[in-house]
């Protein structure tokens, strides 16, 4: 998808086993493409979406959600299979709007 609307494809790099603040919380890196390609380093990513708790494994699934809010930008859908939402390890999906990723 094109998260920032610049006409270049962007990339979601999922790392569900990443220790993002907590053991195996998981992370998904949002890398913006441009005229020279993608950033050479994860430290140049636009955002890092992480799980809320240890063992969430956020980013096991990370895909473009299309333009869910009809603002012209592609949004992100993040799968968190072991999130504790009502039941232990019940899992969850989180919709991350592009506008919130691009906000300063």
C-alpha positions as CSV (number, residue, x, y, z in Angstrom):
1,X,0.0,0.0,0.0
2,X,0.9,3.7,0.0
3,X,0.6,4.9,3.6
4,X,1.8,8.4,2.9
5,X,0.2,9.0,-0.4
6,X,3.3,9.9,-2.3
7,X,2.7,7.4,-5.1
8,X,5.5,5.0,-3.9
9,X,4.8,1.6,-2.3
10,X,5.5,1.2,1.3
11,X,6.5,-1.9,3.3
12,X,5.4,-3.5,6.6
13,X,8.1,-5.6,8.1
14,X,6.7,-7.9,10.8
15,X,8.8,-9.2,13.7
16,X,6.4,-11.0,16.0
17,X,9.2,-12.4,18.2
18,X,10.8,-9.0,18.8
19,X,11.3,-8.0,22.4
20,X,9.8,-4.6,22.0
21,X,9.8,-3.4,25.6
22,X,8.7,-6.8,26.8
23,X,9.7,-10.4,25.9
24,X,8.0,-11.4,22.6
25,X,5.7,-8.4,22.6
26,X,6.3,-8.3,18.8
27,X,6.7,-5.3,16.5
28,X,5.9,-4.2,13.0
29,X,8.1,-1.6,11.2
30,X,6.5,0.8,8.8
31,X,9.0,1.7,6.0
32,X,8.1,4.4,3.5
33,X,9.2,3.9,-0.1
34,X,10.4,6.8,-2.2
35,X,12.2,7.6,-5.4
36,X,15.4,5.9,-4.2
37,X,13.6,2.8,-2.8
38,X,13.2,1.8,0.9
39,X,15.2,3.0,3.9
40,X,18.4,1.0,4.4
41,X,17.9,0.6,8.1
42,X,15.0,-0.1,10.5
43,X,16.1,2.9,12.5
44,X,14.8,5.0,9.5
45,X,11.3,3.5,9.8
46,X,8.3,5.8,10.0
47,X,6.9,4.0,13.0
48,X,7.2,0.8,15.0
49,X,3.9,-0.7,16.1
50,X,4.4,-3.0,19.1
51,X,2.4,-5.4,21.3
52,X,1.0,-4.1,24.6
53,X,2.3,-7.0,26.7
54,X,4.8,-9.8,26.9
55,X,4.0,-12.7,24.6
56,X,1.5,-10.8,22.4
57,X,3.5,-11.5,19.3
58,X,2.2,-8.4,17.6
59,X,2.8,-8.4,13.9
60,X,2.3,-12.1,13.3
61,X,0.0,-10.7,10.5
62,X,0.6,-7.2,9.2
63,X,-1.2,-6.2,6.0
64,X,-2.5,-3.1,4.2
65,X,-6.1,-2.5,5.2
66,X,-6.7,-0.4,2.1
67,X,-8.2,3.0,2.7
68,X,-10.4,2.1,5.7
69,X,-11.3,5.7,6.7
70,X,-11.6,7.0,3.1
71,X,-8.9,9.7,3.5
72,X,-6.9,8.6,0.4
73,X,-4.2,6.9,2.4
74,X,-3.7,3.2,3.0
75,X,-4.1,2.0,6.6
76,X,-2.5,-0.9,8.4
77,X,-4.1,-4.0,10.0
78,X,-2.0,-5.7,12.6
79,X,-2.7,-9.2,14.0
80,X,-1.8,-9.8,17.6
81,X,-2.7,-13.5,18.2
82,X,-1.9,-13.7,21.9
83,X,-3.3,-10.4,23.1
84,X,-5.4,-10.7,26.3
85,X,-8.6,-9.0,25.2
86,X,-11.3,-10.4,27.5
87,X,-9.8,-13.9,27.5
88,X,-6.1,-15.0,28.0
89,X,-4.4,-15.2,24.6
90,X,-7.7,-14.6,22.9
91,X,-6.0,-12.5,20.2
92,X,-6.9,-9.3,18.5
93,X,-6.6,-7.2,15.3
94,X,-5.7,-3.6,15.5
95,X,-6.4,-1.0,12.8
96,X,-3.8,1.7,12.6
97,X,-4.9,4.7,10.5
98,X,-2.3,6.2,8.2
99,X,-3.1,9.7,9.5
100,X,-2.1,8.7,13.1
101,X,1.2,7.2,11.7
102,X,2.0,10.4,9.8
103,X,1.1,12.8,12.7
104,X,4.1,14.6,14.2
